[in-house]
Amino acid sequence: MMKFLMMMMFMMLLCLKKNMFWMVQNMMMLMFFLFMNLSVNIYNFSSLSYMLGCDIISYGLILLSIWISFLMIMASESLMKSNFYEFFFLFNIILLLMMLYLTFSTVNLFMFYLFFEGSLIPTLLLIIGWGYQPERIQAGLYLLFYTLFASLPLLLGIFYIYSNINCMMMYFLKFYNYEFMFLYFSLILAFLVKMPMYFVHLWLPKAHVEAPISGSMILAAIMLKLGGYGLLRVMVILQKIGLKMNFIWVIISLIGGFYISLKCFCQIDMKSLIAYSSICHMSIVIGGIMTLNYWGFIGAYVLMISHGLCSSGMFCLSNINYERLNSRSLFMNSGMMNFMPSLSLWWFLLLSSNMAAPPSLNLVGELSLINSLISWSWLTMIMLIMISFFSAGYSLYLYSYTQHGKYNIGVYSFYSGVSREYLMLMLHWLPLNILILKIDYSMLWF
């Protein structure tokens, strides 16, 4: 695992040289294939090296991180063209990838906390440095304070565990089972804010709307998954009290998911709508993890991977429209089928994956989570029906509003899609729909 860390460190040196924009991207592709060929033990940590290790959950999320970072560079070509601090941008992306890699691969709980918080800094730099409106400062502050405020108790909880058992290795924690209310709340609060759960979700739409395309992609694809990953790790030691207390989070998440689905219909900004739909999907993931059963855990893992690819692809689509029309408003972007009919196909493919239509990976994840929640309590069925129905509703709303209808008369100059953009969209959609053929890897790790 150390060798990939070294590779990223040396990739940082490439940023200092001129005309290395695509070279860094090629190196990321190379790293992706090298990491993909790692032999991973499905049941235990493998590839152990100096406090770094990899099991199947880490493996999938690290692969996703490298893949999305590779696509972030591909999506940000306009930065290179305008020559707007492109070297610092590349450096920032590699630093962020490094933090995420270390977060997912460390087996020490304290180091996990350190990198979990460290990944906030490059994200903040992305939003403040390359964002669009002046409100990006406020969005950055929201992001910073929401996550930092909730994660201080996590640090105290980790110190308490260490003082109690003199060990912080995640693998050994499964032998312990705590039943302390304060420890329970302090350990999971930071992850619920990061997911984000309803009530503590306000930072996410702000951050998404103000972030550049690369910031939106990494936020949707990986940063939200940090919370899910953390919950999967700490729920192992909180099973006893979890059986008593988890119903709170399931109720909040499911009712919140339903409210957020309705909120999606009120949005007129494309990015904002996609951001709210992310919260809606993550609410089912929280519900699945909190049921503490097998289906819930694997469903949460699969939906995290699939949502990462799907949501990131949708942000790319909205950015392609934004680069043409300089507006993300649904009113300005209507009737786009007249201008870019080939892009309508990609809108349809990614939005159908977003509403969990087969053969996308979202379908497998949602079916597992629905299975887990209904087996936990049949009453959850009511909210799940609503969430699933409205999920299809707002996806169709976004599609029909952007592609059909009268186009804006002010669109007087226009250029069609370029091969880079179509390739980028295909690299989001293809893994999302091909991975279903190897679903046994995701389903058999528990």
Secondary structure, 3 states (H helix, E strand, C coil): CHHHHHHHHHHHHHCCCCCCHHHHHHHHHHHHHHHHCCCCCCCCCEEEECCEEECHHHHHHHHHHHHHHHHHHHHCHHHHHHCCCHHHHHHHHHHHHHHHHHHHHECEHHHHHHHHHHCHHHHHHHHHHHCCCCCHHHHHHHHHHHHHHHHHHHHHHHHHHHHHHCCCEHHHHHHCCCCCHHHHHHHHHHHHHHCCCCCCCCHHHHHHHHCCHHHHHHHHHHHHHHHHHHHHHHCCCCHHHHHHHCHHHHHHHHHHHHHHHHHHCCCCEHHHHHHHHHHHHHHHHHHHHHCCCHHHHHHHHHHHHHHHHHHHHHHHHHHHHHHHHCCCECCCCCCHHHCCHHHHHHHHHHHHHHCCCCCCHHHHHHHHHHHHHHHHCCCHHHHHHHHHHHHHHHHHHHHHHHHCCCCCCCCCCCCCCCHHHHHHHHHHHHHHHHHHHHHHHHHCCC
